Structures are given as C-alpha cells and as structure tokens.
Amino acid sequence: MPGYMIFEIEITDSAAWEEYRRIAGPIMAKSGGKFLANSAHAIPLEGAWAPQMISIVEFPSRQAASSFYNSEAYQQTIALRQRASRGRGILVDGLLPEGTTT
C-alpha cells in the first residue's frame, strides 16, 4: 500500500528553497518518492484554506515514506527547508479500508 506525504508550503526564501530542492530531491527519489502534485495553483473549495503551495509525494509504502523522512540524509536538510519556508505536513496511507467508497 503506498504512502503519501502531503505538505502545505509557504516559501519565504526562494534561493534557499531552490538549494533545498536540489539537495532533498535526490534523497527523496532514492527512497522511492515521486511527486504526484507540486502546485502553486491551489483553488480553495471550502473554508478559508488558501495554501501558497501544495506538494504530494507518493512512496511505495508508508514505511518507505517514514524511513525517508527520518533518514539521516533527509534530517540534515530540514533546517534548510525551515529557513526557506513555513509549512505543515502529514503522512497518510494510500488505500481506503476494504468496503469503503469515500
């Protein structure tokens, strides 16, 4: 079952963000992560949620996503990401429980 990391991001330092992406991208790919969405064009549908950017990354499993996030290599990039942006992130399972339709 795939695992998905979903982040709401507000970039505060474009140069630092590009450096973070250059370093973190290969670490993510090596862990099996691939971007499904990385959009600065989110359209609010309900409520007051209007994120500057949404990022959705699929991993082969929830464990693979967790291993990536907690890896020493990625942990070393977190300070750079936090200098470059503000955000919130979650990790979710990819499949609904059997018998669930929504």
C-alpha positions as CSV (number, residue, x, y, z in Angstrom):
1,M,0.0,0.0,0.0
2,P,1.5,3.4,-1.0
3,G,2.2,6.1,1.5
4,Y,1.7,9.8,0.7
5,M,3.4,12.8,2.2
6,I,1.3,15.9,1.8
7,F,2.8,19.3,2.6
8,E,1.3,22.8,2.6
9,I,4.2,25.2,2.0
10,E,4.8,28.9,2.0
11,I,8.2,29.8,0.5
12,T,9.9,32.6,2.4
13,D,13.4,32.5,0.8
14,S,13.4,31.5,-2.9
15,A,17.2,31.0,-3.1
16,A,17.2,28.7,0.0
17,W,14.2,26.8,-1.4
18,E,16.0,26.1,-4.6
19,E,19.0,24.8,-2.7
20,Y,16.7,22.6,-0.5
21,R,15.1,21.1,-3.6
22,R,18.5,20.5,-5.2
23,I,19.6,18.5,-2.1
24,A,16.4,16.9,-0.9
25,G,15.1,15.8,-4.4
26,P,17.7,13.1,-5.0
27,I,17.3,11.8,-1.4
28,M,13.6,11.5,-1.9
29,A,13.9,9.8,-5.3
30,K,16.5,7.3,-3.9
31,S,13.8,6.4,-1.3
32,G,11.2,5.7,-4.0
33,G,9.4,9.0,-3.7
34,K,7.8,10.7,-6.7
35,F,5.9,13.9,-7.0
36,L,2.2,13.5,-7.8
37,A,1.4,17.2,-7.4
38,N,3.6,20.2,-6.7
39,S,1.3,23.1,-7.3
40,A,1.3,26.8,-6.6
41,H,-2.2,27.0,-8.1
42,A,-4.4,25.6,-5.4
43,I,-8.1,26.6,-5.7
44,P,-9.9,26.8,-2.4
45,L,-13.2,24.9,-2.4
46,E,-14.4,25.1,1.2
47,G,-13.4,27.0,4.2
48,A,-10.6,29.6,4.4
49,W,-7.8,27.3,3.4
50,A,-5.7,29.0,0.7
51,P,-2.2,27.5,0.7
52,Q,0.5,29.1,-1.3
53,M,1.7,25.7,-2.5
54,I,0.7,22.0,-2.0
55,S,3.1,19.2,-2.5
56,I,2.0,15.5,-2.7
57,V,4.7,12.8,-2.9
58,E,4.0,9.1,-3.3
59,F,6.2,6.4,-1.8
60,P,6.0,2.7,-2.3
61,S,4.7,2.3,1.3
62,R,4.0,4.3,4.4
63,Q,7.2,2.7,5.9
64,A,9.3,3.9,2.9
65,A,7.9,7.5,3.4
66,S,8.6,7.4,7.1
67,S,12.1,5.9,6.5
68,F,12.9,8.7,4.1
69,Y,11.6,11.5,6.4
70,N,13.6,10.0,9.4
71,S,16.7,9.2,7.4
72,E,19.9,10.9,8.5
73,A,20.4,12.3,5.0
74,Y,16.9,14.0,4.9
75,Q,17.1,15.1,8.6
76,Q,20.2,17.1,7.6
77,T,18.1,19.1,5.1
78,I,15.2,20.0,7.4
79,A,16.9,23.2,8.8
80,L,17.4,24.4,5.3
81,R,13.7,23.7,4.4
82,Q,12.6,25.5,7.6
83,R,14.9,28.5,6.7
84,A,13.4,28.5,3.1
85,S,9.7,28.0,4.0
86,R,7.0,27.6,6.5
87,G,4.6,24.7,6.3
88,R,2.8,21.8,7.6
89,G,3.0,18.1,6.6
90,I,1.3,14.8,7.1
91,L,1.8,11.2,6.1
92,V,-1.2,9.1,5.0
93,D,-1.9,5.6,3.8
94,G,-2.8,5.4,0.1
95,L,-5.7,3.0,0.2
96,L,-9.1,3.2,1.8
97,P,-10.1,0.3,4.1
98,E,-11.9,-2.5,2.2
99,G,-15.5,-1.8,1.6
100,T,-15.1,2.0,1.8
101,T,-16.2,4.0,-1.1
102,T,-15.3,7.6,0.0
